[in-house]
Amino acid sequence: MPLTITDISKLPVRDEDIFVVGEIIGGELEPTVFELIGAAKDLTQAGQQDKNAKKISVILAGTALDQFAEKIVTHGADRVYLIEDEKLGQVNDEFLANVIYDVLALRTPEIVLAGATHLGRSVMPRIAAKFKTGLSADVTSLCLNGEGILEQTKPAFKDLIQAVIICAEKRPQMTTVRPRIFAPAAEDLSRDGEIVFVKPDQKSLASRAIQLKVLPKARSGKSLEEADVVIGVGRGIGGRENLKMIEELAELLEAEIGATRPLVDDGYFSHDVQIGQSGKVIAPRLYIACGISGALQHTVGIERAKVIVAINKDSQAPIFKVAHYGIVGDITEVIPYMINRLRG
Amino acid sequence: MRVCVFVKQVPAVEHVKVDPVKGTLIRDGCECRINPYDLHAVELGLRLKDELRAEVIVATMGPPQAKSVLTDSIAMGADSAYLISDRAFAGSDAWATSVVLSSFIRFLKDVDVIVCGNYSVDGETGMVGPEMAQLLEIPSFTYVTELIAADNDGLTVRRNFEAADIIFKSSYPVLLTVGKEVNEPRIPSFGGMLKAKNAEVTVLDAAALGIDPAAVGIDGSPTKVARIFENQRDLGGTVFSGSTEEQVDQLLVILEGQGHLKCL
């Protein structure tokens, strides 16, 4: 699939509205970039009648980056900037802020998105400070208001409140986006796009910080917090013999399984998959609560899930107040039927 | 060696509600306390005092009542305290706050290490530390989970990222932001609490720091909160009806439409 290589000096002036900043750690592309491309597409689609639609571009900084370009384009980016230098082989907040700022200052987009990962939340403020512009962190919702200004919505005070933030005048409008809230953009293998190789200014690569050692974390299967889909199990599961159907469903949906405190206390599950106030707070793309009543101690752990489905035989169970979709029924009937339909 | 620790007074989270008419926070009688992560920041400063005889200065930008978080820090062992306070600072966003705090660092002169908590539990942005470091043109190490070593030439830390922990070192000056894992904050001694009671807190306003009021506060903040609302406790989601089969079928159609069933 042909990717055109363009020289940065030959790019049309200001033809990009939204930049997505990707992240590389330990030589791997952080998957949030695909969610950000999805978010960017939603934003540009919003006002999308005109043919002069502005482009969505992605910036990566590191070494040996061309391996990532194709996947980024097929997921919806029009242009990928690859900022490469030996010095970018280590994590350095100043380097990243400087070289990314240099490209953004040249291209002057309206909006810059990055993932609210630890690195994103560390580098984006430095870039915002260089622009003297506004930045919001860890947003869960984005839209353009009537005047075309980005409304950045984020929870605060331990999710008791949502705040809508805008940066009315300064540009670019910058924000870090909470991972696993937006769905990744769909892939279209027929898409083509442009690559722009950028050789950074050496003056942007001076810093007293030195990376000494990288200690990768053991990735033994996805942890609950990283899973895209989680199935939660509560008292409504009944006896242990019913866990099998949950495991089957989990396998079909490529889901991790978590549990409420009572089930952990009773020894059905270990504490490290307990979801809730004294367990984990998760933010999967899809959460299916099976036989869970919906006590507050549990629901504080799931409110950040993008889509919540609840299955409970009691139509008055509080879980239905925090679920997007609810099925009133017995788990032992609902789950086997669901498995059958998903298989067939 | 001079260490400056920034602390913040935050409302007790459980007591926050939104006025539905004005769209502003109702803080009933401000049950306020020090931002939990800042205690760990103070403790890190005190470790540098214990090991390298650093002078530990603690400072906060806030209204007059924020003084209490400073005296708490003196009780733990900080040497001096500054309240950075001015009506002009009210309503400052992260950028404006960074302008104020970096002005303070320049005012102090010769600060080797700046320490903050990773973020405060009210705004939860975590932006002020790195923005300040950028304004001061110094390295920033966020999400520090361990201070591995420090001497008169520099320090070595472990930072936590999702995919890996990474060890870094830097010479001074440098800014650190820390989480709970980095240490156990010490309990103030009786002597410390007495000292705190009598401690003098230096109050600095915009003029003392040479800050132009228009550059900070609401006017100097590029971001504004357009509106706030309480999180919906009742999502008003769709509860299906019909037989088990009918309900499941309806659900699966929706989930497929939303792209959740691609793995099949």
Interface residues (C-beta under 8 A of the other chain):
Chain A: I25 G26 E28 E30 V91 D93 E94 A97 T117 H118 L119 R121 S122 V123 M124 P125 R126 A128 A129 K130 K132 T133 G134 L135 S136 A137 D138 E151 K154 P155 A156 F157 K158 D159 L160 I161 Q162 A163 V164 I165 I166 C167 A168 E169 K170 A183 A186 S207 R208 A209 I210 Q211 L212 K213 V214 L215 P216 K217 E226 V229 L252 L253 E254 R285 L286 E303 V307 I308 V309 S315 F320 K321 V322 A323 H324 Y325 G326 I327 V328 G329 D330 E333 V334 Y337 M338 R341 L342
Chain B: P11 V13 V16 V18 L25 D93 A94 W95 S98 Y119 V121 D122 G123 E124 T125 G126 M127 V128 G129 P130 E131 A133 Q134 L135 I138 P139 S140 F141 T142 Y143 T156 R159 N160 F161 E162 A163 A164 D165 I166 I167 F168 K169 S170 S171 V174 S221 P222 T223 K224 V225 A226 R227 I228 F229 E230 N231 R233 D234 L235 G237 T238 V239 F240 S241 T244 E245 Q247 V248 D249 L251 L252 I254 L255 Q258 G259 H260 L261 C263 L264
